[in-house]
Amino acid sequence: MNIIKTDALVIGGGAAGMAAAVEIVERGYKTILIERDNNTGGVLNQCIHNGFGLHVFKTELTGPEYANLFQKQMNEKGVEIHSNVFVLNIDNENKSVITVTSKGMCEYRTKVLIMCTGARERPFGNLRIPGDRPAGIYTAGVAQKFVNLMNILPGNKAFVLGSGDIGLIMARRLTLEGMEVKGVAELMPFPGGLARNIVQCLDDFDIPLHLSTSVVNVKGKKRLESITLCEFDKETREPLKNSIRDVEVDTLILSVGLIPQNELIEELVDIDCVNRGAVVDNYGRTSKEWIFAAGNNVAVYDLVDFVTLEGKNAGQSAAEYISKGNLPEKYREVLRGENVGVITPVRVCTEGAPFTFFIRPKKSMDKARVIICDGLKVVTKIAVKPAEMIDITISSELLKEIRKRGIEKIKIDIEEVK
Amino acid sequence: MMDKKDIVCISCPIGCNLHIEFKGDEVIVTGNRCKRGENYAVNEIKNPLRVVTSNIRVKNGKYPLASVKTDGAISKNNIFDLIEALKCLSIEAPVRIGDVVIENFKDSGINIVVTREVDEEM
């Protein structure tokens, strides 16, 4: 088997992986990025709409433009990109990664590994919707790849299940490409995506949004012929039987959530059961000292900008680990208090550099206080909602204070301000 | 003639709830967190504007399509005209980010530019 030695190996060429690779190579270490597709950029390549980069570049870019800025940096700075490489196994003892490439099997031996494998869309099978299993049911990302990369229209009449941003954006995209989008259904009584996307993707094109509604049956022999919609009571979640109705469509688009992809490391490192991703500290380090992780495989972020920042952070830490041979070991656990759902990082090393917590609140609040360590730091935020992560910066002074006071668990609460 | 209207600002992901009041010819906007909200509200009343993104066919390219965008906002009423215009066009690879595919679309002063690099097919 072919053996390749490197200082740093990044798995996954999406937003997190590209940012991490640039940071490491900039510090003078040999960096290889492996990607299973034939091009880097990940999902950014098919997200042709604009709105990316407001935090990182202070301007609105489309997905391909955002990816291109990092692809150029990787080329200029000398990141070695190995595409069409598929990882089979990670060997913790030998710090090696076994892969299949177009030229056969290849073993990568590395000092550090940065996992940037992203997330996968929740598939139809996972929803347990009864009925037939015809062609014509696609996840939003697959439909997006068909339309924006392959020049294929998935059907004529579509319905979208789930009101996440990708679903809303696909409703508009398919309409512009000539499909009739009959509506969007959302099981929750409020939309999953941003208000701006309800306006510019649905309202602009008169696409109806059905809240507290879901698809309860799909029918069709070979191709999808119709779906059955049912409304649910907002409080009891009981189905409202007189609301049941069929809609004739040949295409059902699913925008029902993302699942972090951790098959390669889930038996090696600790996994957080709420984030459904690798447990990482503020260095982006997993529970194995040579393995770092960043991006949607750690937790599903709202904005690519946040993923880029996490990728950069993991890259910087990985470079520091290569140069010093170790990083401070002692960490404190983060304790989820009131209204805290997904949060990263879930461990904090107080010797580390300043960092940012990304927190998904469990419910919508007009005004909320984010309370760190029972009042050591309090930040007031307006219009807090589960669809938008809150970012809270933790300074070196605050880390020093936590050390000084001997606080063992870093508790975070989100409290509604009435 | 209505004298009040509530809309959601689409200038950024925050999505402020804008409240618009009309006093004669004057438009008074409240609820915006920044200047862009006010501009958006005034445009939304007079002539709603949108940035549009789509694709254009590429000949002899590594990929069949290149993504494109308007380099500024165009009138909402012209969105489908733009999509139709793009359907009738194709460009030759290689294409670079920023290449103009339609200049001064419908005399709006807005160009349609490429947002994806597509190399020639080897």
Chai-1 contact restraints between the chains, C-beta under 6 A:
chainA,res_idxA,chainB,res_idxB,connection_type,confidence,min_distance_angstrom,max_distance_angstrom,comment,restraint_id
A,I48,B,T53,contact,1.0,0.0,6.0,A-B,restraint_1
A,I48,B,S67,contact,1.0,0.0,6.0,A-B,restraint_2
A,H49,B,T53,contact,1.0,0.0,6.0,A-B,restraint_3
A,N50,B,V51,contact,1.0,0.0,6.0,A-B,restraint_4
A,N50,B,T53,contact,1.0,0.0,6.0,A-B,restraint_5
A,T62,B,T53,contact,1.0,0.0,6.0,A-B,restraint_6
A,T62,B,K69,contact,1.0,0.0,6.0,A-B,restraint_7
A,T62,B,T115,contact,1.0,0.0,6.0,A-B,restraint_8
A,P64,B,S67,contact,1.0,0.0,6.0,A-B,restraint_9
A,P64,B,T115,contact,1.0,0.0,6.0,A-B,restraint_10
A,P64,B,R116,contact,1.0,0.0,6.0,A-B,restraint_11
A,E65,B,T115,contact,1.0,0.0,6.0,A-B,restraint_12
A,N68,B,I97,contact,1.0,0.0,6.0,A-B,restraint_13
A,N151,B,P64,contact,1.0,0.0,6.0,A-B,restraint_14
A,N151,B,L65,contact,1.0,0.0,6.0,A-B,restraint_15
A,L176,B,I83,contact,1.0,0.0,6.0,A-B,restraint_16
A,L194,B,P13,contact,1.0,0.0,6.0,A-B,restraint_17
A,L194,B,G15,contact,1.0,0.0,6.0,A-B,restraint_18
A,A195,B,V8,contact,1.0,0.0,6.0,A-B,restraint_19
A,A195,B,G15,contact,1.0,0.0,6.0,A-B,restraint_20
A,R196,B,I10,contact,1.0,0.0,6.0,A-B,restraint_21
A,R196,B,G15,contact,1.0,0.0,6.0,A-B,restraint_22
A,V199,B,V8,contact,1.0,0.0,6.0,A-B,restraint_23
A,V199,B,I10,contact,1.0,0.0,6.0,A-B,restraint_24
A,Q200,B,I10,contact,1.0,0.0,6.0,A-B,restraint_25
